[in-house]
């Protein structure tokens, strides 16, 4: 910056009348000083900041998986004074492109929020060793700066299954997912194991929307299951799951389970409880380690014992859960915390 300004100044001084040379030279010197100081100030500010980015596979308005992650990003900003950025991505090409963009910009920490970001992080991470890449919902550490965050979503899913199995009148319950990602299938298997532990003869219907955004399709899937007798539906479909709530509102006696975020307040008249991941807490914990230079790339496993994943009954409807069912849930939660209950032990293969 100094050299460019000095070159321009030299040319200008020698082509203008002598009467103005002294004045222009003085002004030019001041301009160089101010510009150089400004550059130094900006570089210092950038160098001293903590920058964190988030890529989500869907809209943060879903009040679920993506919304919870964005709340985590905001908590990092508020608690650690971080500069933050968020981009919604759709395709694997966009995953890689934006991972690379944040690495080139010198971000300290980038979250790829979902199992589907694993391959892109593994490819891009080695190119930007000073940026830490975290992939949520699966994936192992693949280098010095690529780590996975695995949520033990099976634990609270099993507890929700105990509630559904203990309360269903029809003996038919359903699960509806966005797409068939391994973590989603695993949580549905744990839910089914809980249902059948409480009611061995129950039937569990499975369906997938095929995306995470289409609320109308989510509603169609729910109405189809309700038509087959389902009176409890566990949805894990992000924005598409909002359609499941709509379907339950149109059919009396049908209850839905919220997922990822606490969705009890989204549809308090039909959500019996939520299978929750405290994403803000999880994100902040990792970000603090990264900022303080204590983070080591690893697979971070967060289950019931961490209090990051939990079953949260809806206070507005909790009185409808029989006392015997609540007692069984409490006993199972204690066993999960102690490590003496495997939520997938009785789960049928799908």
Short mmCIF file of the C-alpha atoms (twelve columns), coordinates in Angstrom:
data_MODEL
# 
_entry.id   MODEL 
# 
loop_
_atom_site.group_PDB 
_atom_site.id 
_atom_site.type_symbol 
_atom_site.label_atom_id 
_atom_site.label_alt_id 
_atom_site.label_comp_id 
_atom_site.label_asym_id 
_atom_site.label_seq_id 
_atom_site.Cartn_x 
_atom_site.Cartn_y 
_atom_site.Cartn_z 
_atom_site.pdbx_PDB_model_num 
ATOM 1   C CA . UNK A 1   0.000   0.000   0.000   1 
ATOM 2   C CA . UNK A 2   2.866   2.423   0.847   1 
ATOM 3   C CA . UNK A 3   4.636   1.871   -2.482  1 
ATOM 4   C CA . UNK A 4   1.516   2.356   -4.595  1 
ATOM 5   C CA . UNK A 5   0.649   5.642   -2.887  1 
ATOM 6   C CA . UNK A 6   4.212   6.952   -3.106  1 
ATOM 7   C CA . UNK A 7   4.400   6.162   -6.824  1 
ATOM 8   C CA . UNK A 8   1.177   7.987   -7.524  1 
ATOM 9   C CA . UNK A 9   2.297   10.929  -5.377  1 
ATOM 10  C CA . UNK A 10  5.626   11.261  -7.205  1 
ATOM 11  C CA . UNK A 11  3.936   11.395  -10.605 1 
ATOM 12  C CA . UNK A 12  1.331   13.891  -9.448  1 
ATOM 13  C CA . UNK A 13  3.875   16.228  -7.837  1 
ATOM 14  C CA . UNK A 14  6.019   16.461  -10.964 1 
ATOM 15  C CA . UNK A 15  3.101   17.200  -13.313 1 
ATOM 16  C CA . UNK A 16  1.381   19.965  -11.353 1 
ATOM 17  C CA . UNK A 17  2.492   23.624  -11.074 1 
ATOM 18  C CA . UNK A 18  5.293   24.324  -8.635  1 
ATOM 19  C CA . UNK A 19  3.092   26.542  -6.512  1 
ATOM 20  C CA . UNK A 20  1.085   23.499  -5.453  1 
ATOM 21  C CA . UNK A 21  3.905   21.008  -4.982  1 
ATOM 22  C CA . UNK A 22  4.633   21.687  -1.350  1 
ATOM 23  C CA . UNK A 23  1.003   21.544  -0.368  1 
ATOM 24  C CA . UNK A 24  0.383   18.347  -2.297  1 
ATOM 25  C CA . UNK A 25  3.513   16.711  -0.907  1 
ATOM 26  C CA . UNK A 26  2.378   17.466  2.636   1 
ATOM 27  C CA . UNK A 27  -1.087  16.157  1.982   1 
ATOM 28  C CA . UNK A 28  0.351   13.057  0.328   1 
ATOM 29  C CA . UNK A 29  2.577   12.342  3.272   1 
ATOM 30  C CA . UNK A 30  -0.402  12.593  5.587   1 
ATOM 31  C CA . UNK A 31  -2.394  10.317  3.283   1 
ATOM 32  C CA . UNK A 32  0.338   7.662   3.309   1 
ATOM 33  C CA . UNK A 33  0.568   7.835   7.096   1 
ATOM 34  C CA . UNK A 34  -3.191  7.567   7.548   1 
ATOM 35  C CA . UNK A 35  -3.557  4.743   5.046   1 
ATOM 36  C CA . UNK A 36  -0.694  2.774   6.562   1 
ATOM 37  C CA . UNK A 37  -2.088  3.248   10.045  1 
ATOM 38  C CA . UNK A 38  -5.491  2.181   8.815   1 
ATOM 39  C CA . UNK A 39  -4.088  -1.016  7.290   1 
ATOM 40  C CA . UNK A 40  -2.185  -1.808  10.456  1 
ATOM 41  C CA . UNK A 41  -5.272  -1.272  12.565  1 
ATOM 42  C CA . UNK A 42  -7.391  -3.540  10.373  1 
ATOM 43  C CA . UNK A 43  -4.763  -6.295  10.335  1 
ATOM 44  C CA . UNK A 44  -4.463  -6.147  14.100  1 
ATOM 45  C CA . UNK A 45  -8.225  -6.351  14.548  1 
ATOM 46  C CA . UNK A 46  -8.507  -9.312  12.179  1 
ATOM 47  C CA . UNK A 47  -5.563  -11.076 13.720  1 
ATOM 48  C CA . UNK A 48  -6.926  -10.694 17.216  1 
ATOM 49  C CA . UNK A 49  -10.485 -11.814 16.463  1 
ATOM 50  C CA . UNK A 50  -12.036 -15.257 16.820  1 
ATOM 51  C CA . UNK A 51  -14.045 -16.167 13.729  1 
ATOM 52  C CA . UNK A 52  -16.574 -18.985 13.564  1 
ATOM 53  C CA . UNK A 53  -18.746 -20.120 10.656  1 
ATOM 54  C CA . UNK A 54  -21.665 -22.505 10.265  1 
ATOM 55  C CA . UNK A 55  -22.909 -24.421 7.227   1 
ATOM 56  C CA . UNK A 56  -26.424 -25.877 7.511   1 
ATOM 57  C CA . UNK A 57  -28.164 -28.189 5.045   1 
ATOM 58  C CA . UNK A 58  -31.502 -26.427 5.525   1 
ATOM 59  C CA . UNK A 59  -33.149 -23.212 6.737   1 
ATOM 60  C CA . UNK A 60  -32.528 -21.966 10.262  1 
ATOM 61  C CA . UNK A 61  -36.260 -21.210 10.480  1 
ATOM 62  C CA . UNK A 62  -37.080 -24.933 10.914  1 
ATOM 63  C CA . UNK A 63  -37.194 -24.599 14.742  1 
ATOM 64  C CA . UNK A 64  -35.298 -27.887 14.873  1 
ATOM 65  C CA . UNK A 65  -31.901 -29.171 13.683  1 
ATOM 66  C CA . UNK A 66  -30.746 -26.094 11.781  1 
ATOM 67  C CA . UNK A 67  -32.361 -23.541 14.071  1 
ATOM 68  C CA . UNK A 68  -30.661 -25.126 17.078  1 
ATOM 69  C CA . UNK A 69  -27.280 -24.924 15.367  1 
ATOM 70  C CA . UNK A 70  -27.785 -21.261 14.555  1 
ATOM 71  C CA . UNK A 71  -28.662 -20.591 18.192  1 
ATOM 72  C CA . UNK A 72  -25.363 -22.260 19.019  1 
ATOM 73  C CA . UNK A 73  -23.556 -19.904 16.649  1 
ATOM 74  C CA . UNK A 74  -25.224 -16.925 18.314  1 
ATOM 75  C CA . UNK A 75  -24.219 -18.183 21.740  1 
ATOM 76  C CA . UNK A 76  -20.597 -18.417 20.572  1 
ATOM 77  C CA . UNK A 77  -20.833 -14.821 19.367  1 
ATOM 78  C CA . UNK A 78  -22.338 -13.579 22.630  1 
ATOM 79  C CA . UNK A 79  -20.211 -15.635 25.031  1 
ATOM 80  C CA . UNK A 80  -16.844 -15.536 23.273  1 
ATOM 81  C CA . UNK A 81  -17.073 -12.287 21.333  1 
ATOM 82  C CA . UNK A 82  -16.668 -14.133 18.054  1 
ATOM 83  C CA . UNK A 83  -17.251 -12.826 14.554  1 
ATOM 84  C CA . UNK A 84  -19.728 -15.248 12.978  1 
ATOM 85  C CA . UNK A 85  -21.001 -16.218 9.562   1 
ATOM 86  C CA . UNK A 86  -23.676 -18.640 8.335   1 
ATOM 87  C CA . UNK A 87  -24.456 -20.118 4.918   1 
ATOM 88  C CA . UNK A 88  -27.259 -22.499 3.986   1 
ATOM 89  C CA . UNK A 89  -25.984 -25.128 1.557   1 
ATOM 90  C CA . UNK A 90  -27.784 -27.679 -0.589  1 
ATOM 91  C CA . UNK A 91  -25.344 -29.881 -2.499  1 
ATOM 92  C CA . UNK A 92  -22.038 -31.646 -1.788  1 
ATOM 93  C CA . UNK A 93  -20.376 -29.218 -4.207  1 
ATOM 94  C CA . UNK A 94  -21.590 -26.303 -2.091  1 
ATOM 95  C CA . UNK A 95  -20.383 -28.023 1.091   1 
ATOM 96  C CA . UNK A 96  -16.844 -28.182 -0.275  1 
ATOM 97  C CA . UNK A 97  -16.919 -24.737 -1.894  1 
ATOM 98  C CA . UNK A 98  -17.940 -22.988 1.312   1 
ATOM 99  C CA . UNK A 99  -15.604 -24.999 3.535   1 
ATOM 100 C CA . UNK A 100 -12.806 -23.879 1.238   1 
ATOM 101 C CA . UNK A 101 -14.010 -20.258 1.240   1 
ATOM 102 C CA . UNK A 102 -13.950 -20.037 5.032   1 
ATOM 103 C CA . UNK A 103 -10.544 -21.703 5.180   1 
ATOM 104 C CA . UNK A 104 -9.123  -19.217 2.667   1 
ATOM 105 C CA . UNK A 105 -10.547 -16.359 4.727   1 
ATOM 106 C CA . UNK A 106 -8.728  -17.616 7.817   1 
ATOM 107 C CA . UNK A 107 -11.698 -18.631 9.958   1 
ATOM 108 C CA . UNK A 108 -10.691 -20.362 13.177  1 
ATOM 109 C CA . UNK A 109 -13.618 -22.781 13.397  1 
ATOM 110 C CA . UNK A 110 -16.167 -24.025 10.863  1 
ATOM 111 C CA . UNK A 111 -19.118 -26.287 11.686  1 
ATOM 112 C CA . UNK A 112 -20.594 -28.505 8.972   1 
ATOM 113 C CA . UNK A 113 -23.915 -29.280 10.580  1 
ATOM 114 C CA . UNK A 114 -24.836 -32.787 9.522   1 
ATOM 115 C CA . UNK A 115 -23.620 -36.260 8.670   1 
ATOM 116 C CA . UNK A 116 -23.580 -35.323 4.974   1 
ATOM 117 C CA . UNK A 117 -20.668 -32.863 5.449   1 
ATOM 118 C CA . UNK A 118 -18.103 -35.541 6.333   1 
ATOM 119 C CA . UNK A 119 -16.506 -36.140 2.961   1 
ATOM 120 C CA . UNK A 120 -16.222 -32.446 2.098   1 
ATOM 121 C CA . UNK A 121 -14.523 -31.703 5.433   1 
ATOM 122 C CA . UNK A 122 -12.064 -34.570 4.962   1 
ATOM 123 C CA . UNK A 123 -11.105 -33.262 1.506   1 
ATOM 124 C CA . UNK A 124 -10.838 -29.566 2.362   1 
ATOM 125 C CA . UNK A 125 -9.408  -29.759 5.882   1 
ATOM 126 C CA . UNK A 126 -5.802  -30.617 4.915   1 
ATOM 127 C CA . UNK A 127 -5.686  -27.578 2.606   1 
ATOM 128 C CA . UNK A 128 -6.308  -25.177 5.520   1 
ATOM 129 C CA . UNK A 129 -4.550  -26.582 8.586   1 
ATOM 130 C CA . UNK A 130 -5.131  -23.442 10.665  1 
ATOM 131 C CA . UNK A 131 -8.924  -23.824 10.443  1 
ATOM 132 C CA . UNK A 132 -10.678 -26.395 12.638  1 
ATOM 133 C CA . UNK A 133 -13.523 -28.217 10.865  1 
ATOM 134 C CA . UNK A 134 -16.212 -29.895 12.993  1 
ATOM 135 C CA . UNK A 135 -18.818 -32.195 11.443  1 
ATOM 136 C CA . UNK A 136 -21.865 -32.862 13.614  1 
ATOM 137 C CA . UNK A 137 -24.026 -36.006 13.764  1 
ATOM 138 C CA . UNK A 138 -21.339 -38.455 12.854  1 
ATOM 139 C CA . UNK A 139 -17.865 -38.883 11.524  1 
ATOM 140 C CA . UNK A 140 -14.545 -39.638 13.088  1 
ATOM 141 C CA . UNK A 141 -11.495 -37.443 13.365  1 
ATOM 142 C CA . UNK A 142 -9.660  -37.568 10.046  1 
ATOM 143 C CA . UNK A 143 -6.666  -35.362 10.741  1 
ATOM 144 C CA . UNK A 144 -5.211  -32.670 12.930  1 
ATOM 145 C CA . UNK A 145 -8.002  -30.227 12.108  1 
ATOM 146 C CA . UNK A 146 -11.077 -32.319 11.181  1 
ATOM 147 C CA . UNK A 147 -13.212 -33.715 13.981  1 
ATOM 148 C CA . UNK A 148 -16.616 -35.324 14.407  1 
ATOM 149 C CA . UNK A 149 -19.292 -34.593 16.975  1 
ATOM 150 C CA . UNK A 150 -21.568 -37.580 17.626  1 
ATOM 151 C CA . UNK A 151 -24.784 -37.161 19.597  1 
ATOM 152 C CA . UNK A 152 -26.183 -40.151 21.482  1 
ATOM 153 C CA . UNK A 153 -29.633 -39.442 20.087  1 
ATOM 154 C CA . UNK A 154 -30.593 -43.070 20.578  1 
ATOM 155 C CA . UNK A 155 -30.889 -42.594 24.356  1 
ATOM 156 C CA . UNK A 156 -33.724 -40.046 24.459  1 
ATOM 157 C CA . UNK A 157 -35.286 -41.657 21.369  1 
ATOM 158 C CA . UNK A 158 -35.616 -44.881 23.353  1 
ATOM 159 C CA . UNK A 159 -37.300 -42.968 26.181  1 
ATOM 160 C CA . UNK A 160 -39.751 -41.407 23.725  1 
ATOM 161 C CA . UNK A 161 -40.484 -44.909 22.472  1 
ATOM 162 C CA . UNK A 162 -41.347 -46.020 26.002  1 
ATOM 163 C CA . UNK A 163 -43.866 -43.170 26.170  1 
ATOM 164 C CA . UNK A 164 -45.408 -44.038 22.803  1 
ATOM 165 C CA . UNK A 165 -45.546 -47.749 23.566  1 
ATOM 166 C CA . UNK A 166 -46.995 -47.139 27.015  1 
ATOM 167 C CA . UNK A 167 -49.703 -44.771 25.788  1 
ATOM 168 C CA . UNK A 168 -50.771 -45.928 22.323  1 
ATOM 169 C CA . UNK A 169 -54.380 -47.040 22.135  1 
ATOM 170 C CA . UNK A 170 -54.210 -48.432 18.622  1 
ATOM 171 C CA . UNK A 171 -50.951 -50.313 19.005  1 
ATOM 172 C CA . UNK A 172 -49.653 -48.524 15.912  1 
ATOM 173 C CA . UNK A 173 -47.072 -45.713 15.999  1 
ATOM 174 C CA . UNK A 174 -44.992 -44.099 13.264  1 
ATOM 175 C CA . UNK A 175 -41.625 -42.521 12.532  1 
ATOM 176 C CA . UNK A 176 -41.067 -39.961 9.777   1 
ATOM 177 C CA . UNK A 177 -37.630 -38.775 8.697   1 
ATOM 178 C CA . UNK A 178 -36.269 -36.278 6.234   1 
ATOM 179 C CA . UNK A 179 -33.751 -38.466 4.405   1 
ATOM 180 C CA . UNK A 180 -32.317 -41.851 5.342   1 
ATOM 181 C CA . UNK A 181 -29.127 -40.710 7.043   1 
ATOM 182 C CA . UNK A 182 -27.526 -43.289 9.365   1 
ATOM 183 C CA . UNK A 183 -27.994 -41.205 12.565  1 
ATOM 184 C CA . UNK A 184 -31.703 -40.780 11.786  1 
ATOM 185 C CA . UNK A 185 -32.209 -44.483 11.149  1 
ATOM 186 C CA . UNK A 186 -30.320 -45.317 14.340  1 
ATOM 187 C CA . UNK A 187 -32.528 -43.059 16.467  1 
ATOM 188 C CA . UNK A 188 -35.663 -44.531 14.867  1 
ATOM 189 C CA . UNK A 189 -34.447 -48.031 15.678  1 
ATOM 190 C CA . UNK A 190 -33.935 -47.009 19.309  1 
ATOM 191 C CA . UNK A 191 -37.414 -45.467 19.366  1 
ATOM 192 C CA . UNK A 192 -38.881 -48.711 18.019  1 
ATOM 193 C CA . UNK A 193 -36.989 -50.692 20.664  1 
ATOM 194 C CA . UNK A 194 -38.533 -48.488 23.355  1 
ATOM 195 C CA . UNK A 195 -42.017 -48.892 21.859  1 
ATOM 196 C CA . UNK A 196 -41.713 -52.674 21.853  1 
ATOM 197 C CA . UNK A 197 -40.202 -52.799 25.323  1 
ATOM 198 C CA . UNK A 198 -43.357 -51.103 26.573  1 
ATOM 199 C CA . UNK A 199 -45.768 -52.900 24.206  1 
ATOM 200 C CA . UNK A 200 -44.242 -55.964 22.539  1 
ATOM 201 C CA . UNK A 201 -47.019 -56.400 19.978  1 
ATOM 202 C CA . UNK A 202 -46.967 -52.806 18.715  1 
ATOM 203 C CA . UNK A 203 -46.446 -52.036 15.022  1 
ATOM 204 C CA . UNK A 204 -44.056 -49.245 13.991  1 
ATOM 205 C CA . UNK A 205 -44.536 -47.608 10.579  1 
ATOM 206 C CA . UNK A 206 -41.494 -46.042 8.891   1 
ATOM 207 C CA . UNK A 207 -41.410 -43.428 6.148   1 
ATOM 208 C CA . UNK A 208 -39.067 -40.762 4.788   1 
ATOM 209 C CA . UNK A 209 -40.016 -37.515 3.093   1 
ATOM 210 C CA . UNK A 210 -36.961 -37.506 0.836   1 
ATOM 211 C CA . UNK A 211 -35.888 -33.997 1.873   1 
ATOM 212 C CA . UNK A 212 -35.800 -31.760 4.914   1 
ATOM 213 C CA . UNK A 213 -37.787 -28.771 3.672   1 
ATOM 214 C CA . UNK A 214 -41.175 -29.862 2.306   1 
ATOM 215 C CA . UNK A 215 -43.750 -29.387 5.055   1 
ATOM 216 C CA . UNK A 216 -46.588 -30.369 2.697   1 
ATOM 217 C CA . UNK A 217 -44.911 -33.705 2.010   1 
ATOM 218 C CA . UNK A 218 -44.322 -34.186 5.735   1 
ATOM 219 C CA . UNK A 219 -48.013 -33.647 6.348   1 
ATOM 220 C CA . UNK A 220 -48.924 -36.172 3.635   1 
ATOM 221 C CA . UNK A 221 -46.655 -38.791 5.183   1 
ATOM 222 C CA . UNK A 222 -48.197 -38.197 8.615   1 
ATOM 223 C CA . UNK A 223 -51.779 -38.390 7.325   1 
ATOM 224 C CA . UNK A 224 -50.932 -41.657 5.573   1 
ATOM 225 C CA . UNK A 225 -49.620 -43.157 8.812   1 
ATOM 226 C CA . UNK A 226 -52.581 -41.852 10.790  1 
ATOM 227 C CA . UNK A 227 -54.896 -43.485 8.254   1 
ATOM 228 C CA . UNK A 228 -53.186 -46.806 9.115   1 
ATOM 229 C CA . UNK A 229 -53.953 -46.289 12.801  1 
ATOM 230 C CA . UNK A 230 -50.865 -44.456 14.087  1 
ATOM 231 C CA . UNK A 231 -51.726 -42.355 17.131  1 
ATOM 232 C CA . UNK A 232 -48.121 -41.380 18.001  1 
ATOM 233 C CA . UNK A 233 -45.575 -40.128 15.450  1 
ATOM 234 C CA . UNK A 234 -41.892 -39.464 16.058  1 
ATOM 235 C CA . UNK A 235 -40.658 -37.037 13.416  1 
ATOM 236 C CA . UNK A 236 -37.077 -36.061 12.654  1 
ATOM 237 C CA . UNK A 237 -37.533 -34.047 9.480   1 
ATOM 238 C CA . UNK A 238 -36.544 -30.450 10.259  1 
ATOM 239 C CA . UNK A 239 -38.776 -28.005 8.339   1 
ATOM 240 C CA . UNK A 240 -40.692 -30.897 6.746   1 
ATOM 241 C CA . UNK A 241 -41.568 -32.015 10.278  1 
ATOM 242 C CA . UNK A 242 -43.684 -28.914 10.763  1 
ATOM 243 C CA . UNK A 243 -46.178 -30.555 8.399   1 
ATOM 244 C CA . UNK A 244 -46.410 -33.529 10.771  1 
ATOM 245 C CA . UNK A 245 -47.590 -31.170 13.503  1 
ATOM 246 C CA . UNK A 246 -50.244 -29.804 11.144  1 
ATOM 247 C CA . UNK A 247 -51.513 -33.305 10.387  1 
ATOM 248 C CA . UNK A 248 -51.791 -34.167 14.082  1 
ATOM 249 C CA . UNK A 249 -53.801 -31.013 14.722  1 
ATOM 250 C CA . UNK A 250 -56.343 -32.155 12.131  1 
ATOM 251 C CA . UNK A 251 -56.837 -35.586 13.702  1 
ATOM 252 C CA . UNK A 252 -57.995 -35.919 17.299  1 
ATOM 253 C CA . UNK A 253 -56.097 -38.194 19.614  1 
ATOM 254 C CA . UNK A 254 -52.810 -38.062 17.703  1 
ATOM 255 C CA . UNK A 255 -49.590 -36.967 19.398  1 
ATOM 256 C CA . UNK A 256 -46.215 -36.070 17.909  1 
ATOM 257 C CA . UNK A 257 -42.668 -36.081 19.279  1 
ATOM 258 C CA . UNK A 258 -40.460 -33.047 18.649  1 
ATOM 259 C CA . UNK A 259 -36.820 -33.602 17.766  1 
ATOM 260 C CA . UNK A 260 -33.381 -31.984 17.887  1 
ATOM 261 C CA . UNK A 261 -34.530 -28.720 19.505  1 
ATOM 262 C CA . UNK A 262 -37.141 -28.438 22.232  1 
ATOM 263 C CA . UNK A 263 -40.260 -28.214 20.054  1 
ATOM 264 C CA . UNK A 264 -42.780 -28.423 22.872  1 
ATOM 265 C CA . UNK A 265 -43.777 -24.813 22.312  1 
ATOM 266 C CA . UNK A 266 -44.049 -25.143 18.528  1 
ATOM 267 C CA . UNK A 267 -47.287 -27.126 18.739  1 
ATOM 268 C CA . UNK A 268 -48.068 -27.457 22.462  1 
ATOM 269 C CA . UNK A 269 -51.476 -28.987 21.797  1 
ATOM 270 C CA . UNK A 270 -50.075 -32.072 20.029  1 
ATOM 271 C CA . UNK A 271 -46.371 -32.401 20.979  1 
ATOM 272 C CA . UNK A 272 -46.219 -34.851 23.882  1 
ATOM 273 C CA . UNK A 273 -42.495 -34.175 24.364  1 
ATOM 274 C CA . UNK A 274 -39.221 -33.590 22.544  1 
ATOM 275 C CA . UNK A 275 -36.061 -35.580 21.950  1 
ATOM 276 C CA . UNK A 276 -33.609 -32.736 22.438  1 
ATOM 277 C CA . UNK A 277 -30.004 -32.015 21.566  1 
ATOM 278 C CA . UNK A 278 -28.702 -28.960 23.410  1 
ATOM 279 C CA . UNK A 279 -26.816 -27.740 20.364  1 
ATOM 280 C CA . UNK A 280 -25.965 -24.294 21.783  1 
ATOM 281 C CA . UNK A 281 -24.254 -25.895 24.773  1 
ATOM 282 C CA . UNK A 282 -22.383 -28.397 22.610  1 
ATOM 283 C CA . UNK A 283 -21.239 -25.752 20.126  1 
ATOM 284 C CA . UNK A 284 -20.093 -23.352 22.815  1 
ATOM 285 C CA . UNK A 285 -18.103 -26.052 24.627  1 
ATOM 286 C CA . UNK A 286 -16.142 -26.905 21.478  1 
ATOM 287 C CA . UNK A 287 -15.676 -23.269 20.435  1 
ATOM 288 C CA . UNK A 288 -14.269 -22.342 23.840  1 
ATOM 289 C CA . UNK A 289 -11.700 -25.147 23.581  1 
ATOM 290 C CA . UNK A 290 -10.695 -23.996 20.101  1 
ATOM 291 C CA . UNK A 291 -10.377 -20.354 21.131  1 
ATOM 292 C CA . UNK A 292 -8.262  -21.229 24.149  1 
ATOM 293 C CA . UNK A 293 -6.013  -23.511 22.093  1 
ATOM 294 C CA . UNK A 294 -7.029  -26.616 24.061  1 
ATOM 295 C CA . UNK A 295 -8.950  -28.439 21.353  1 
ATOM 296 C CA . UNK A 296 -7.559  -31.652 19.864  1 
ATOM 297 C CA . UNK A 297 -9.198  -33.255 16.836  1 
ATOM 298 C CA . UNK A 298 -11.158 -36.282 17.986  1 
ATOM 299 C CA . UNK A 299 -14.575 -37.869 17.839  1 
ATOM 300 C CA . UNK A 300 -16.637 -36.042 20.457  1 
ATOM 301 C CA . UNK A 301 -19.348 -38.329 21.840  1 
ATOM 302 C CA . UNK A 302 -22.187 -36.689 23.728  1 
ATOM 303 C CA . UNK A 303 -24.840 -38.949 25.249  1 
ATOM 304 C CA . UNK A 304 -27.213 -38.877 28.231  1 
ATOM 305 C CA . UNK A 305 -24.360 -38.556 30.734  1 
ATOM 306 C CA . UNK A 306 -23.321 -35.254 29.111  1 
ATOM 307 C CA . UNK A 307 -26.786 -33.681 29.497  1 
ATOM 308 C CA . UNK A 308 -26.501 -32.561 25.864  1 
ATOM 309 C CA . UNK A 309 -29.117 -35.071 24.699  1 
ATOM 310 C CA . UNK A 310 -32.280 -35.551 26.717  1 
ATOM 311 C CA . UNK A 311 -35.974 -36.379 26.724  1 
ATOM 312 C CA . UNK A 312 -38.093 -33.329 27.653  1 
ATOM 313 C CA . UNK A 313 -41.825 -33.899 28.241  1 
ATOM 314 C CA . UNK A 314 -44.188 -31.091 27.300  1 
ATOM 315 C CA . UNK A 315 -45.382 -29.478 30.564  1 
ATOM 316 C CA . UNK A 316 -48.730 -28.662 28.944  1 
ATOM 317 C CA . UNK A 317 -49.444 -32.348 28.234  1 
ATOM 318 C CA . UNK A 318 -47.301 -34.163 30.794  1 
ATOM 319 C CA . UNK A 319 -50.309 -34.891 32.993  1 
ATOM 320 C CA . UNK A 320 -51.653 -37.130 30.219  1 
ATOM 321 C CA . UNK A 321 -48.664 -39.456 30.560  1 
ATOM 322 C CA . UNK A 322 -49.665 -42.194 33.052  1 
ATOM 323 C CA . UNK A 323 -47.678 -42.366 36.277  1 
ATOM 324 C CA . UNK A 324 -46.504 -45.896 35.471  1 
ATOM 325 C CA . UNK A 325 -45.091 -44.723 32.148  1 
ATOM 326 C CA . UNK A 326 -43.279 -41.792 33.774  1 
ATOM 327 C CA . UNK A 327 -41.778 -44.146 36.366  1 
ATOM 328 C CA . UNK A 328 -40.556 -46.513 33.670  1 
ATOM 329 C CA . UNK A 329 -38.997 -43.618 31.752  1 
ATOM 330 C CA . UNK A 330 -37.192 -42.391 34.868  1 
ATOM 331 C CA . UNK A 331 -35.801 -45.876 35.545  1 
ATOM 332 C CA . UNK A 332 -34.633 -46.270 31.960  1 
ATOM 333 C CA . UNK A 333 -32.999 -42.819 32.001  1 
ATOM 334 C CA . UNK A 334 -31.025 -43.796 35.115  1 
ATOM 335 C CA . UNK A 335 -29.919 -47.038 33.450  1 
ATOM 336 C CA . UNK A 336 -28.847 -45.161 30.300  1 
ATOM 337 C CA . UNK A 337 -26.853 -42.711 32.380  1 
ATOM 338 C CA . UNK A 338 -25.192 -45.564 34.255  1 
ATOM 339 C CA . UNK A 339 -24.377 -47.358 31.007  1 
ATOM 340 C CA . UNK A 340 -26.355 -50.488 31.941  1 
ATOM 341 C CA . UNK A 341 -28.982 -50.106 29.205  1 
ATOM 342 C CA . UNK A 342 -28.222 -50.285 25.495  1 
ATOM 343 C CA . UNK A 343 -31.032 -48.491 23.612  1 
ATOM 344 C CA . UNK A 344 -30.313 -50.530 20.478  1 
ATOM 345 C CA . UNK A 345 -30.139 -53.913 22.180  1 
ATOM 346 C CA . UNK A 346 -33.735 -54.779 21.306  1 
ATOM 347 C CA . UNK A 347 -33.885 -52.766 18.097  1 
ATOM 348 C CA . UNK A 348 -34.932 -54.723 15.009  1 
ATOM 349 C CA . UNK A 349 -32.772 -54.396 11.922  1 
ATOM 350 C CA . UNK A 350 -34.269 -52.219 9.181   1 
# 
